[in-house]
């Protein structure tokens, strides 16, 4: 993880806001899949990974985003 990521990146943000940011990315991925486009790229996936790490660090729960096959590593 890069130095500017992790706890400091999300310091001061509420649990609710962190979860909503993650869900927003999930909604964008779903929209891409349903429209057959690819607007959500690697930067959004990287942000989602950092958010999920923070969600787990805080002991919160959510389902991981199901990325399209073309986006999986």
N, C-alpha and C positions, 0 to 999 in steps of 0.2 A: 504494500500500500504506500502511496506517495505521502510525504510528510504533511501536506496540507489537507489530507483526508482523515477520516476517522472522527474521533470525538469532537475535536475543535470545529470541524466543518458543520456539525449539527448542534453545537452548544447553544443553548438558549431557545431551541425549538421544542415545542411540545410534542409529546408522543403522538397526539392526534394529527398534528401537522406532518410529522415524519411518515406516518401511515398513509395520509392523504397524498403526499408526493409520490409514494410508491404506487398507490392505486391509480394515480393519474398516468404514470408510465404504463401500467398494465392496460388501462383503457386505450391508450394510443397504440399499443401493440395489437390489441384486438381490432381496432379500427383499420390498421394496416392490413391485417389478415382478411378481414371481411371485404375490403375494397380492392384487394389485390395489388396494393402499392407498398412501397417501402420508404416511409418517411422517418421512422424511428431507426436510428443508426447506432453505431458503436458508442458514441458519447452518452446516449440515453441508457444503453445497456450498462455501461460503466457506472453511471450514476445510480441505476437500480441496484447494482451489486453493492455499492457503498451504503445505500439506504438499507438494504436487507441486512448487511452486517450490523448497522446501527440498531435496527429493529431487534435483531437477535441479542445484541449487547445489552439492550434495555430490558430484555426478557419479555418482549411483546411477541405476538403471534400473527402470522399472515401466511397465505399460500404463496409459494414462489411463482414468479411470472413464467408462463409457458411460452417460450420463445419459438418462433417458426423454425422449421428445420434448417432453413438457409441462414439463420442467425446463430445456431448452436455452434459451440466450439468443437 
